[in-house]
Amino acid sequence: MFVPLARPDLTDLEKQYVLEVLDSGQLSFGEKLGRFEDAFRQQLQIPHAVAMNSGTSALHVAVKALGLKSGDEVITTPYSFIASSNCLLFEGAVPVFVDIDPHTLNMDTRQIESVITPRTKAILAVHVFGQTCQMDELMRIARKHNLHVIEDACEALGAEWKGKQAGTFGDAGVFAFYANKQVTTGEGGILVTQRKDVANAAYGLRNQGRAPEDGWLEHTQVGYNYRMSDLQAAVGVAQMERLSELLRKREEKAERYKELLREYQVPVTLPQALEECKISWFVFVVILPENADQAGVIRFLHDKGIQSKPYFPAIHLQPCYRKQFFFEAGAFPVTERMAKRTIAIPFHTQLTEEEQRYVIGQLAVALQKG
């Protein structure tokens, strides 16, 4: 049996909308792009949504639109996909890491104020694995110190903190649509914001610096080719129409995994969502026992036809970050410890009960072997 780590959930509706774009001859800045952005505005009850070709592009635009520049410090987490920090480096801003909470795996908000300096301009919060950060405290700190807040909600479409949706707290929120996300466009991202000035900047930055009111070849600012095509948007429109179904399916698969972990008495734990958080299931990550061989478990599962990955390696120990910032092991001990113990196992809407039982059964055997 082969069980892939992820698989997009695509139907005839996605195909129909893609064909409509192909038949229209309008492959960029067409009707589907507008519909996709409208779907996000309606889902999040937020006035502005600007779609782009990747979550990384949208994060970069958020940084640029908020005026963050060389030498500015931005507080963020070292336990994330590397794009959440790279987007700062694109503008010469400096990521200032704080360690994570060992239970939620999100940024430990108790540490934020200890690293604020006169150069601190923003907090970039990452809602890891579809679990929101402790947003009350994070926003309190931001307001107290007059800091911008960017929410990397790339893994958290549908997640909530005290009933308010992830991505809608800060100056800008960003979602991503890679093939393993809750909603996919193949590649893609979107910036959402309450602020008209941020939205206007984003519209221009994604389109070679052309503001909405500019002429065809008029460029108000230096921008980028970060546009989302209508082919991507067409898939996204269909996915957003199916959002409730997709989130429900993912929750069902997660609950079945939990039941199987109990049934097989697998000695792992799961990241713990805070009581105020409604999780949106992006991946299914297990925390191995402290003495477990992470690489050995992954190899064992691979040999059994089960894809799994270490989620996440510590950003500050990535070679490019060690070279630029001279980070050493031990700088963020909780992140480093959890990075060695967390793995993502197959998770998508089409997993069968047989496949999930096979995955958990083999995980149990892998841990028994040590």
HELIX and SHEET records of a PDB file:
HELIX    1   1 ASP A   12  SER A   24  1                                  13    
HELIX    2   2 GLU A   31  LEU A   44  1                                  14    
HELIX    3   3 GLY A   55  ALA A   65  1                                  11    
HELIX    4   4 ALA A   83  LEU A   89  1                                   7    
HELIX    5   5 THR A  109  GLN A  111  5                                   3    
HELIX    6   6 GLU A  113  VAL A  115  5                                   3    
HELIX    7   7 VAL A  128  GLY A  130  5                                   3    
HELIX    8   8 MET A  135  LYS A  144  1                                  10    
HELIX    9   9 LYS A  196  LEU A  205  1                                  10    
HELIX   10  10 ASP A  230  GLU A  241  1                                  12    
HELIX   11  11 LEU A  243  GLU A  263  1                                  21    
HELIX   12  12 GLN A  294  ASP A  303  1                                  10    
HELIX   13  13 ILE A  315  LEU A  317  5                                   3    
HELIX   14  14 PRO A  319  PHE A  325  1                                   7    
HELIX   15  15 PRO A  333  ALA A  339  1                                   7    
HELIX   16  16 GLU A  353  GLN A  368  1                                  16    
SHEET    1   A 7 HIS A  48  MET A  52  0                                        
SHEET    2   A 7 GLY A 189  THR A 193 -1                                        
SHEET    3   A 7 ALA A 172  ALA A 176 -1                                        
SHEET    4   A 7 HIS A 148  ASP A 152  1                                        
SHEET    5   A 7 THR A 120  VAL A 126  1                                        
SHEET    6   A 7 GLU A  73  THR A  76  1                                        
SHEET    7   A 7 VAL A  94  PHE A  97  1                                        
SHEET    1   B 3 LYS A 164  GLN A 165  0                                        
SHEET    2   B 3 GLU A 160  TRP A 161 -1                                        
SHEET    3   B 3 CYS A 277  LYS A 278 -1                                        
SHEET    1   C 3 PHE A 284  ILE A 287  0                                        
SHEET    2   C 3 THR A 342  ILE A 345 -1                                        
SHEET    3   C 3 LYS A 309  PRO A 310 -1                                        
END                                                                             
